[in-house]
Amino acid sequence: MRQTNRSNSTTGTIYSRDSWTAPTWALMERELIDTLNEAAVEYVRRYTREDGTIVWRSDWPGMDGSDDPYEAFMNLSLLYVLGGNEEIQRLSRLMFDAITWQWTEYGQIHNEFDAYYDWMHHGEGYLYFYFLGLSDPQSLKNHQRAVKFAELYTGNNPEVPNYDANLKLMRSPITGSKGPRFQMTEEDWVTHRGVLDDYLAPFEDVPGVDFASGKCKWSDDAIYSEIISRMNERKAKGDVPLNLNATGLMTNAYMYTGDETYRQWVLDYLDAWAERTQRNGGLIPDNVGLSDTIGEYNDGKWWGGYYGYRWPHGFMSIIEPLTNACMNAVLLSGDRSKLDLARSQLDRNWELGKEVNGKWLVPNKHFDSGWTDYRIQVPTYPIYLWSVSMAEEDAARVDRIPYEDHFRSIDMPTISGRNGVTRKETKHYIANTVPWYLYMRGQFPDYPERILQQNLELISIQLEKLRSPEGDPTSWDWDHPYSIHQWQEFSPVYFEGLLQMMLGAPMHISHGGLQHARVRYYDAVRKRCGLPEDVSALVEAIGDEFVTLTLVNLSAFEERELIVQAGSFGEHQFIYMESFNQSGRKVGERELDGKWLPVTLASGAGIQLKLHMKRYVNQPTYETPWSMEAEGATAKLIRGRNQA
């Protein structure tokens, strides 16, 4: 049974006077935070005006685009969650509002939310908004936005009928504040034409296109017209698994409000896809029509939907939103069996594989001719499941994959942001989920120092690029559609290694995943999120019922007070503590009963804590230890004159 009582939320204070020799990782963490504080300010100054608007072109066509600037600046908010300074918080608020305004003027955003697009891109863009819940939970503006955005998808607003509440069905793959987009236009896709020339065709019967070539000339007017026509006939109506990323939006609203409506929406929508999977013989279909019929607009085929098994990315676009939704369902229900649908699809994908040159490869795509595009299964998705479940069955799903060929071996770990095989930059510089997993499994003991050093190197590389003539936005070809990605390419505000070490979790899934964590921190004196200055934190081990955490105060003069929270959203509960000194000798133990643990560190002191916990027993929330004291904590949402 979930606990909701706040009376036992905080445990008694832990006080450490044990002097510690500063560990290298601790010094590197503080160097990273200090460097990021300065780099972030320089980055914003380089690419924005005083009011936060981005230095760029005066117009932007098509439906694409608002996700990209949000993605480029979203880590400002997440940096503040870790311990960035107050200027970082100011900039994170400024940039979200400025981007929302600027892309409203361009025409992509309506009523503060994307007018219409798919949940691959909504998922990417609204990560920023979810991070604001962690960094700025007392904001009335964002609380109200959370409710307003979620209400776009409840099915209760006849003017924005994105969702069929009876059938538990999204009515289109393209949705937003203007409702479902059943008829796309050539203008909607205009910014993609050059990009998609290098992709396979979305259909096998486009006139003038050799589907087997794996290329499709969207830049050819005749071909382009045929593609849009077929998309409207076959892909624009009904539901697709990609829409499961919307569970993040609803979970976000729940954590602001505690409204059971949003929690139930997530659980019901996941159940609806589980039923469709069962109806399809255990394999999740990639398209259902408005009547909830599989393949309704696709000649009865369970494959071939928008962002489905055929186009454009294949299985990734199925398993990724499903993983996000299953993790959200566990968070909201406490029931770890909610991971089963994602598990079943990983297993089914594995069973469909075949051995090639001594390695087990799985199909990534399905064409009319059958399964194809065989690859090594991506190990990150079962790692995310394992990080939630702590179940050996999920570890086994990771360990069966020959991931040393998918990523560099642990002897040559990736530089954050670079895939070890392709050497291409990875999305949002999230590249080291596998090495983190190995560290948590006791197989990579020097990972903390190595990943933190690489994190510092990455920032240095990015700053050099930013300061170069190439990084001058006035020199960019703004007419090129790729220019909308430039800010991400030049951002130095990346910190995957720092986040992993501090929070004891992989960095979020880049297409819409909430930032789950085993622990997070508050500065007890300043009454804000993040570590106090001079304090470093390292999660050294996690298990089903414990986390091993080391805290060090690097100040030689000042004691520091912090609060450790059980889970990103207070979803866990501390029940018992063992403490150790730097030599590993036990120096204390105590029973606990709360989601917040205050710790005071004397100057130069450190402590290792083995914190025993019950997981997923508390209602997840953006509540802080001081929520009820905060200005505006009891403020009611604002209602317009035409609202009841």
C-alpha positions in Angstrom: 0.0 0.0 0.0 1.3 3.4 -0.9 2.2 5.8 1.9 1.0 9.4 1.6 1.4 10.6 5.1 4.0 13.4 5.4 4.5 13.1 9.2 7.2 10.6 8.9 8.9 12.0 5.8 12.1 13.1 7.5 14.4 11.0 9.6 16.9 12.2 12.3 20.1 13.9 11.2 23.3 12.0 10.6 26.4 13.9 11.7 29.9 13.0 10.6 33.1 14.4 12.0 35.4 11.8 10.5 38.2 13.5 8.6 38.6 12.1 5.0 41.5 12.4 2.6 39.7 13.9 -0.5 39.1 11.1 -3.1 40.0 12.0 -6.6 36.5 11.4 -7.8 35.2 13.9 -5.3 37.6 16.6 -6.5 36.7 15.9 -10.1 32.9 16.2 -9.4 33.3 19.6 -7.9 35.6 20.7 -10.8 32.9 19.5 -13.1 30.1 21.5 -11.4 32.3 24.6 -11.3 33.2 24.2 -14.9 29.6 23.6 -16.0 28.4 26.7 -14.1 30.8 28.9 -16.2 30.4 27.0 -19.4 26.6 27.2 -19.3 26.6 31.0 -18.9 29.1 31.4 -21.8 26.9 29.1 -23.9 23.7 31.0 -23.3 25.5 34.3 -23.9 26.9 33.0 -27.2 23.6 31.9 -28.7 20.9 34.1 -27.2 19.9 37.7 -26.7 19.4 39.4 -23.4 15.7 38.4 -23.3 16.6 34.7 -23.9 15.5 34.5 -27.5 17.8 32.6 -29.7 19.9 34.2 -32.4 18.5 32.6 -35.5 16.4 33.1 -38.5 13.2 35.2 -38.7 10.9 32.4 -39.9 10.8 28.6 -39.8 8.3 26.5 -41.8 6.8 23.1 -41.3 5.7 21.3 -38.1 9.2 20.4 -37.0 11.4 22.4 -34.7 10.3 23.3 -31.3 11.8 20.2 -29.8 15.3 21.1 -30.9 15.8 24.4 -28.9 14.2 22.8 -25.8 16.7 19.9 -26.2 19.6 22.3 -26.6 19.0 24.2 -23.3 17.2 21.6 -21.2 20.3 20.5 -19.3 20.4 23.9 -17.6 17.5 22.8 -15.4 19.0 19.3 -14.8 22.4 20.9 -13.9 20.6 22.9 -11.2 19.1 19.7 -9.8 22.6 18.3 -9.3 24.0 21.5 -7.7 24.4 24.2 -10.3 24.4 27.7 -9.0 21.5 30.2 -8.9 22.5 31.8 -12.2 21.8 28.4 -13.8 18.4 28.3 -12.3 17.6 31.8 -13.6 18.8 30.9 -17.0 16.8 27.6 -17.0 13.6 29.5 -16.3 14.4 32.3 -18.8 15.2 29.9 -21.7 12.1 27.8 -21.3 9.9 30.8 -21.5 11.9 32.4 -24.3 11.8 29.3 -26.5 8.1 28.9 -25.9 7.5 32.5 -27.0 9.8 32.4 -30.0 8.5 29.1 -31.4 5.0 30.4 -30.8 5.8 33.3 -33.1 7.3 30.9 -35.7 4.0 29.0 -35.6 5.1 25.6 -34.2 3.7 26.2 -30.7 0.1 27.1 -29.9 -1.2 27.8 -26.4 2.2 27.1 -25.0 2.3 23.5 -26.4 3.4 22.1 -29.7 0.6 22.6 -32.1 1.0 19.2 -33.7 3.8 16.7 -34.1 4.6 13.1 -33.1 5.6 11.8 -29.6 9.2 11.1 -30.7 9.7 14.8 -30.9 7.2 15.8 -28.2 9.1 13.4 -26.0 12.5 15.0 -26.8 11.3 18.6 -26.3 9.3 18.2 -23.1 12.2 16.6 -21.2 13.0 20.3 -20.4 9.5 20.7 -18.9 9.9 17.5 -16.8 13.3 18.7 -15.5 11.7 21.9 -14.4 9.5 19.8 -12.1 12.6 18.6 -10.3 14.4 22.0 -10.2 11.5 24.4 -9.8 8.5 22.6 -8.3 7.0 25.7 -6.6 6.5 27.5 -9.9 2.8 28.2 -10.3 3.3 28.8 -13.9 4.8 25.4 -14.5 2.2 23.7 -12.2 -0.5 25.2 -14.3 1.2 24.3 -17.5 1.5 20.7 -16.4 -2.2 20.4 -15.9 -3.0 22.3 -19.1 -0.7 20.1 -21.2 -2.0 16.8 -19.6 -5.6 17.9 -20.3 -4.8 17.9 -24.0 -4.7 14.1 -23.8 -7.4 13.1 -21.4 -10.2 13.1 -24.0 -12.2 15.6 -22.0 -11.8 18.6 -24.3 -13.9 18.3 -27.5 -11.9 21.1 -29.1 -8.7 19.1 -28.8 -9.8 15.4 -29.3 -6.4 13.8 -29.2 -7.5 10.8 -27.1 -10.5 8.4 -27.2 -11.1 7.8 -23.5 -13.5 4.9 -24.2 -11.1 2.9 -26.4 -8.0 4.1 -24.6 -6.6 5.2 -27.9 -4.7 8.1 -29.3 -6.5 9.2 -32.4 -3.4 10.0 -34.5 0.4 9.7 -34.4 0.4 13.5 -34.9 -1.2 15.3 -32.0 -0.8 18.5 -30.0 -2.6 21.6 -28.8 -4.5 21.8 -32.1 -5.7 18.2 -31.8 -5.1 15.2 -34.0 -3.6 15.9 -37.5 -5.5 13.5 -39.8 -4.4 15.3 -42.9 -0.8 16.3 -43.2 0.4 18.8 -45.9 3.5 19.1 -48.0 4.4 22.2 -45.9 4.3 20.1 -42.7 7.3 18.0 -43.9 9.1 20.6 -45.9 12.1 20.9 -43.5 12.6 17.1 -43.7 12.9 16.7 -47.4 16.7 16.9 -47.8 17.2 14.9 -44.6 14.9 12.0 -45.6 16.5 11.6 -49.0 18.9 9.2 -47.2 16.3 7.2 -45.5 14.4 4.2 -46.8 10.9 4.8 -48.3 8.0 4.8 -45.8 6.1 2.5 -48.2 7.0 -0.2 -50.6 4.8 1.0 -53.4 5.8 4.7 -53.9 6.0 5.3 -57.7 9.5 6.0 -58.9 11.2 4.6 -55.8 13.2 1.4 -55.6 12.4 0.3 -52.1 15.2 -2.2 -52.0 17.8 0.6 -52.5 17.0 1.9 -49.0 16.8 5.5 -50.4 13.8 7.6 -51.2 14.0 11.1 -52.9 11.7 13.2 -50.8 13.4 16.1 -52.6 11.7 15.0 -55.9 8.3 16.8 -56.1 6.4 14.0 -57.7 7.7 11.4 -55.2 7.1 13.8 -52.3 3.5 14.3 -53.3 2.9 10.5 -53.5 4.5 10.1 -50.0 2.2 12.7 -48.4 -0.9 11.2 -50.0 0.0 7.7 -48.8 0.8 8.9 -45.3 -2.6 10.5 -45.0 -4.3 7.3 -46.2 -2.3 4.9 -44.1 -0.4 6.6 -41.2 -2.3 9.7 -40.1 -5.2 8.2 -38.2 -5.2 5.8 -35.2 -2.7 4.9 -32.6 1.0 3.8 -32.6 3.3 2.6 -29.8 5.3 5.8 -30.1 2.4 7.6 -28.3 3.3 5.7 -25.1 5.8 8.5 -24.6 2.8 10.6 -23.6 2.8 8.7 -20.3 5.6 11.0 -19.2 3.4 14.1 -19.6 0.7 12.5 -17.5 3.1 11.3 -14.9 4.5 14.7 -14.7 1.1 16.2 -14.0 0.4 13.6 -11.4 3.5 14.5 -9.5 2.5 18.2 -9.4 -1.1 17.4 -8.4 -1.6 13.9 -7.0 -4.7 13.8 -9.2 -5.7 10.1 -9.6 -7.0 10.8 -13.1 -3.5 11.1 -14.5 -2.2 8.1 -12.7 -5.0 5.9 -14.0 -4.6 7.3 -17.5 -1.0 5.9 -17.6 -2.0 2.5 -16.2 -5.0 2.2 -18.5 -3.2 3.3 -21.6 -0.4 0.8 -21.0 -3.0 -1.9 -20.4 -4.6 -1.0 -23.7 -1.4 -1.7 -25.5 -0.9 -4.9 -23.6 -4.3 -6.1 -24.8 -3.4 -5.2 -28.4 -0.2 -7.1 -28.0 -2.1 -10.2 -26.8 -4.6 -9.8 -29.6 -1.7 -9.8 -32.1 -0.3 -13.1 -30.8 2.2 -11.6 -28.3 3.9 -9.1 -30.6 3.0 -5.5 -30.2 1.4 -4.1 -33.4 2.7 -0.8 -34.7 -0.6 0.6 -35.8 -4.3 0.4 -34.9 -7.1 2.4 -36.4 -9.7 4.7 -34.9 -11.9 1.6 -34.1 -9.0 -0.1 -32.4 -8.6 -2.5 -35.3 -5.0 -3.6 -36.0 -3.9 -2.6 -39.4 -7.2 -0.8 -40.1 -5.8 1.6 -42.7 -2.9 -0.6 -43.6 -4.5 -3.6 -45.4 -4.7 -5.4 -42.1 -0.9 -5.4 -41.5 0.3 -5.1 -37.9 3.5 -3.6 -39.3 4.0 -0.4 -41.4 2.6 2.2 -39.0 4.1 5.7 -38.4 7.5 5.2 -36.6 6.8 1.5 -36.7 8.7 -1.7 -37.6 9.3 -0.5 -41.2 9.9 3.3 -41.1 12.1 5.1 -40.2 14.0 3.6 -37.2 12.4 0.2 -36.7 12.3 -1.6 -33.3 13.9 1.3 -31.5 10.7 3.3 -31.9 8.7 0.5 -30.4 10.8 -0.6 -27.4 11.9 2.9 -26.4 8.4 4.4 -25.7 7.3 1.1 -24.2 10.2 1.1 -21.8 9.4 4.7 -20.8 5.8 3.8 -20.2 6.5 0.7 -18.2 8.9 2.6 -16.0 6.3 5.3 -15.4 3.7 2.7 -14.5 6.0 1.2 -11.9 6.6 4.6 -10.5 2.9 5.3 -10.2 1.7 1.9 -9.0 4.7 0.4 -7.1 4.1 -2.8 -9.1 7.3 -3.9 -10.8 5.4 -6.4 -12.9 4.4 -3.4 -15.0 7.7 -3.9 -16.7 6.5 -7.2 -18.2 5.2 -5.8 -21.5 8.6 -4.3 -22.4 10.3 -7.5 -21.2 8.1 -9.6 -23.4 8.9 -7.5 -26.5 12.7 -7.7 -25.8 12.3 -11.5 -25.5 10.1 -11.8 -28.6 12.7 -9.8 -30.5 15.4 -12.0 -29.2 13.5 -15.2 -30.2 13.2 -13.9 -33.8 16.9 -13.6 -34.1 19.4 -15.8 -35.8 23.1 -16.6 -35.5 25.4 -14.8 -38.0 29.2 -15.4 -37.9 28.9 -16.7 -34.4 26.9 -13.8 -33.0 23.1 -13.6 -32.2 21.5 -10.9 -34.3 17.9 -9.7 -33.9 15.6 -8.1 -36.6 15.3 -4.4 -36.4 12.7 -3.9 -39.2 9.8 -5.8 -40.8 8.9 -5.3 -44.5 6.1 -6.9 -46.5 8.7 -9.6 -47.3 9.3 -10.3 -43.6 11.9 -9.6 -40.9 15.1 -7.9 -41.9 17.9 -5.5 -40.8 19.5 -8.0 -38.3 21.7 -6.4 -35.7 23.0 -6.9 -32.2 20.2 -6.1 -29.8 20.7 -2.8 -28.1 21.6 -3.4 -24.4 20.4 -0.1 -23.0 16.7 -0.9 -22.7 17.1 -4.0 -20.5 19.6 -1.9 -18.4 16.8 0.7 -17.8 14.4 -2.1 -16.8 17.1 -3.6 -14.5 17.7 -0.2 -12.9 14.0 -0.2 -11.8 13.5 -3.8 -11.1 16.9 -4.9 -9.7 15.8 -8.3 -11.0 18.3 -10.9 -12.2 16.0 -11.8 -15.0 16.6 -8.2 -16.4 20.3 -8.5 -15.8 20.2 -11.7 -17.8 18.6 -9.8 -20.7 21.6 -7.5 -20.7 24.2 -10.1 -20.3 23.0 -12.3 -23.1 23.8 -9.5 -25.6 27.4 -9.3 -27.0 27.5 -5.6 -26.2 31.3 -5.4 -26.5 30.7 -5.2 -30.2 27.9 -2.6 -29.8 30.0 -0.4 -27.6 33.7 -0.2 -27.0 35.0 -2.7 -24.5 35.6 -1.6 -20.9 39.3 -1.4 -21.7 38.5 1.4 -24.1 35.4 3.1 -22.7 33.5 5.6 -24.8 34.1 9.2 -24.6 30.8 10.5 -23.5 28.8 11.4 -26.5 30.6 9.2 -29.0 29.5 5.8 -30.0 32.6 3.5 -29.7 32.0 1.8 -33.0 30.6 4.5 -35.3 32.5 7.4 -33.6 29.4 9.5 -34.3 27.9 11.8 -31.7 25.1 10.2 -29.8 21.8 11.8 -28.9 22.3 14.3 -26.1 25.7 12.8 -25.3 24.2 9.8 -23.6 26.6 7.1 -24.5 27.8 5.3 -21.4 24.8 3.4 -20.0 26.6 0.0 -20.5 29.8 1.0 -18.7 27.7 2.4 -15.8 25.8 -0.9 -15.6 29.1 -2.8 -15.5 30.3 -0.6 -12.7 27.1 -1.2 -10.7 27.6 -4.9 -11.3 31.2 -4.8 -9.8 33.0 -5.3 -13.2 34.5 -1.8 -13.7 35.9 -0.5 -10.4 37.8 2.5 -11.9 34.8 3.8 -13.9 34.0 6.8 -11.7 37.4 8.5 -12.2 37.5 7.5 -15.9 34.0 8.7 -16.8 34.4 12.0 -14.8 37.7 12.7 -16.6 36.1 12.0 -20.0 33.2 14.3 -18.9 35.7 17.1 -18.3 37.4 16.4 -21.7 34.0 16.6 -23.4 33.3 20.0 -22.0 36.7 21.3 -23.0 36.1 20.0 -26.6 32.7 21.6 -26.8 34.0 24.9 -25.4 36.7 24.9 -28.1 34.1 24.3 -30.8 31.8 27.0 -29.3 34.6 29.6 -29.3 35.7 28.8 -32.8 34.6 30.7 -36.0 32.5 27.6 -36.7 30.6 28.2 -33.5 29.6 31.7 -34.4 25.9 31.7 -35.1 26.1 34.6 -37.5 28.2 32.5 -39.8 25.7 29.6 -40.0 23.7 28.8 -43.1 20.3 29.5 -41.5 18.4 28.4 -44.6 19.8 24.8 -44.2 17.3 22.6 -42.3 20.1 21.2 -40.2 20.8 24.6 -38.7 18.0 23.9 -36.1 20.3 21.3 -34.6 23.3 23.5 -34.3 22.8 24.6 -30.7 22.9 21.0 -29.5 26.1 20.4 -31.5 27.9 23.3 -29.8 26.5 23.0 -26.2 29.1 22.3 -23.5 26.4 21.6 -20.9 26.7 17.8 -20.8 27.3 15.7 -17.7 26.3 12.1 -18.1 29.1 10.8 -15.9 28.4 13.3 -13.2 24.7 12.4 -13.1 25.4 8.7 -13.0 27.9 8.9 -10.1 25.7 11.2 -8.1 22.2 9.8 -8.6 23.0 6.1 -9.0 21.1 5.7 -12.3 21.5 5.9 -16.0 20.7 9.2 -17.7 17.2 9.5 -18.9 16.0 8.0 -22.2 16.5 10.8 -24.7 13.1 10.6 -26.3 10.8 11.4 -23.4 12.1 9.5 -20.4 11.8 10.9 -16.9 15.0 11.2 -14.9 14.6 8.2 -12.5 17.3 8.0 -9.8 18.1 6.0 -6.7 18.8 9.1 -4.6 18.9 12.9 -5.1 19.9 15.8 -2.9 18.9 19.1 -1.3 21.0 21.9 0.2 19.5 22.0 3.7 20.7 25.6 4.5 19.7 27.2 1.2 16.5 25.2 1.0 17.0 24.3 -2.7 17.7 21.1 -4.7 21.2 19.9 -5.4 24.3 19.3 -3.4 25.6 22.1 -1.2 28.9 23.7 -2.4 32.0 21.7 -1.6 30.1 18.4 -1.2 30.6 15.5 -3.5 28.5 12.3 -3.7 29.2 8.9 -5.2 26.7 6.0 -5.5 29.0 3.0 -5.3 26.4 0.1 -5.3 22.7 -0.4 -5.7 20.5 -3.4 -4.9 16.9 -4.2 -4.6 16.8 -3.0 -1.0 19.8 -0.8 -0.5 22.1 1.9 -1.9 25.7 2.5 -0.9 26.5 6.2 -1.0 29.6 8.1 -0.1 29.5 11.8 0.8 32.5 14.1 1.3 32.8 17.7 2.3 35.9 19.2 0.6 35.7 22.5 2.5 38.6 22.8 5.1 36.6 25.5 7.0 32.9 25.1 6.8 30.5 22.3 7.7 27.8 21.5 5.2 24.2 20.3 5.6 22.4 18.3 3.0 19.3 16.1 2.7 19.4 12.8 0.8 16.1 11.9 -0.8 15.1 8.3 -1.6 14.4 8.3 -5.3 14.0 11.1 -7.8 10.4 11.7 -6.7 10.5 10.5 -3.1 9.1 7.1 -4.2 11.3 5.1 -1.9 11.5 4.9 1.9 14.7 4.7 4.0 14.3 2.1 6.8 17.8 1.4 8.2 21.3 2.8 7.9 24.9 1.6 8.4 27.7 4.1 8.3 31.4 3.5 7.6 34.6 5.6 7.8 37.2 5.9 5.0 39.0 2.7 5.9 35.7 0.8 5.7 35.2 0.3 9.4 31.5 0.4 10.6 31.0 3.4 12.8 27.3 3.4 13.3 23.9 2.1 12.5 20.4 3.3 13.0 16.8 2.6 12.1 15.2 5.1 9.8 11.6 5.8 8.6 11.3 8.5 6.0 12.1 9.5 2.4 14.4 12.3 3.5 17.7 11.8 5.4 19.5 15.0 6.8 23.3 14.7 6.9 25.7 17.2 8.4 29.4 16.9 7.4 32.0 18.7 9.4 34.8 20.5 7.5 36.9 17.9 5.7 34.6 15.1 6.8 33.1 12.2 4.9 30.9 9.3 5.4 29.9 6.1 3.6 26.3 5.1 4.1 24.6 1.8 3.3 21.0 2.9 3.2 18.5 0.1 3.3 15.1 1.0 1.8 11.7 -0.1 0.6 11.3 0.9 -3.0 8.3 2.2 -4.7 6.2 2.5 -1.6 5.6 6.3 -1.5 3.5 8.4 -3.8 5.9 10.0 -6.3 5.8 13.8 -6.1 7.8 16.9 -6.8 7.3 17.8 -3.1 10.5 19.0 -1.4 11.3 19.1 2.4 10.1 22.7 2.4 7.2 22.6 0.0 4.6 23.7 2.5 6.8 26.7 3.5 7.4 27.9 0.0 5.9 31.0 -1.3 2.8 30.1 -3.4 2.7 26.6 -2.1 -1.0 26.8 -1.5 -1.8 29.0 -4.5 -4.7 27.9 -6.6 -4.4 27.4 -10.4 -5.6 30.4 -12.4 -8.8 30.1 -14.3 -9.9 32.3 -17.2 -13.3 34.1 -17.4 -14.8 31.4 -19.6 -13.8 28.6 -17.3 -16.0 27.1 -14.6 
